[in-house]
Amino acid sequence: MKRIKSVLAMVFTLPLLAQTTFAADSHARYEIDSPAFPIAVNGSPLDNVHNPYPLFLYEGITYFPMTWSNTAALGLEVKWDQQKGLNITRQPACQPFSQNLQSAPVQLTSKQAVPPPFPVTVNGKIIRNAEEPYPILFLNDIVYFPMTWRFTNSEFNWQTAWDASEGYSIGACEEQTQEHTRKQEELAAHRNLLIGGNLASSGDWIFTNPFNHQPSLEKWSKDGATRIKLTDDNARSINVSGDWLYYTIDTGTYVDGVLQYGGIYKIRQDGTERTRLSAVSASQLAVDQDWIYFLETSDSGISRMKTDGSSTEKIIPEKGIHRFFISSQQLFFQQNETYDVFQTDLSGRGKKQADKHLFSNPLIVDGWIYHTKVVGDTDGIYKTSLDGSTSIQLYTVNVWDSSGQLSSLQYRDGWIYFLQGKISHGSHIDVTKIRIDGTGYSKHATVGYGRELYSVDPHWYVIQFTPFSTEEHLTRVTEDMAP
């Protein structure tokens, strides 16, 4: 991005001919507006509300900022030449999409774009801006391109689409779109574990311990219509990897106030070959490739062992770890009374502090931690950069209101879903959602009394219960659920 921003400083070194040729409409001003629809790049949603270089509209056409990170994600290479100006060329591959954001919303109401004060070349061809029906524009030291067929398809070979509800999408590299889909599925699996571990999904099936009063590990169709019992184990922290399920067993007994677990097990998806891999009391499991990562109830840290039960090793021998999760081949864990977030590689090396905030419900999407945090009487949803330098408030509510208290954050297709409400007389819990930029708040469904929102695309499940009863059961969320 710094390379592109240096363009303005170089403008005055251009030859007189180049400046004269490109400055025919240099005094023109173009009124611009903010798009009122979501935008995605290679499947990744874009936060335009907090973007210091926001997309804008000119005469109904979307304009895209050619920052360094944006062009890399779109499979473009940007070069600057003092004689020829800015040159943009199509490349065969794309980099992962990422955004540098600011805490405060960006205002475009009083902004005006201008033509670039230097030549712009695309794939070796000079752009004659005065002849373009939708000219290339310049705002905040950044060049903006119109998302017209001429550029998106003819020059850049992108796939673009418009949908009234999902907005505008740009597909520059199919492999990055597929990678975003894979990461979303991986995120759902790890979030389901972190939220409670009572449900895991694979293909057309979910695997769950659905009733607390009659424990068992069961195999359900995604819609819950078909149900098959696999074992009577009181399974917790359920993982799916290949043909196997991995889980720990809740014994219901406590030692010094700490719930104990009866070992780590695996069983095939058809209920055969149930095997005890270890007798360790592990409160949380996460399977990644050939390793089972687990947190011991003895407060001795995080360990891992091979999925066949061999090669156990302690990778983070530290006390005070509350929970952990895996994201993009990194291990994240919350530690100490302040629930500080740390990260290491999957072998436990390279520990660094990701953020230092007292918060809950962490999930990571495209390099940002989405989480809840209580400040005074306010409960809110925030997004924070991994280094903690930028924190953005997306949504807040008074914890004393009937709609107060937020939990069980999940991500799907550009939306943050969560449970909202109170478990008290006259109140209920809703499944609600907001976009990743904090806009579009809406209620998805009312679930009555519920906790632990589980993602089973295209469905949602919750643990539901009734007042004055200890019985709980897993229920698929529907729009007609009674409060």
Secondary structure, DSSP 8 states (H G I E B T S, - for coil): -HHHHTHHHHGGGS-HHHHHHHTTTTT--EE-B--SS-EEETTEE---SS-SS--EEETTEEEEE--HHHHHHTTEEEEEETTTEEEEEE-S----------SS----TT-EEB--SS-EEETTEE--GGG-SS--EEETTEEEEE--HIIIIIIT--EEEEETTTEEEEES-HHHHHHHHHHHHHHHHHHHHHHTSSEEEETTEEEE--BSSS--EEEEETTS-SEEEEE---EEEEEEETTEEEEEEEEEEEETTEEEEEEEEEEETTS---EEEE---EEEEEEETTEEEEEETTS--EEEEETTS---EEEE--S-EEEEEEETTEEEEEETTTTEEEEEETTS-S-EEEE----EEEEEETTEEEEEEEETTEEEEEEEETTSS-EEEEEEEETTSTT--EEEEEEETTEEEEEEE--STT--EEEEEEETTS---EEEEEEESEEEEEEETTEEEEEEE-TT---EEEEE--TT---
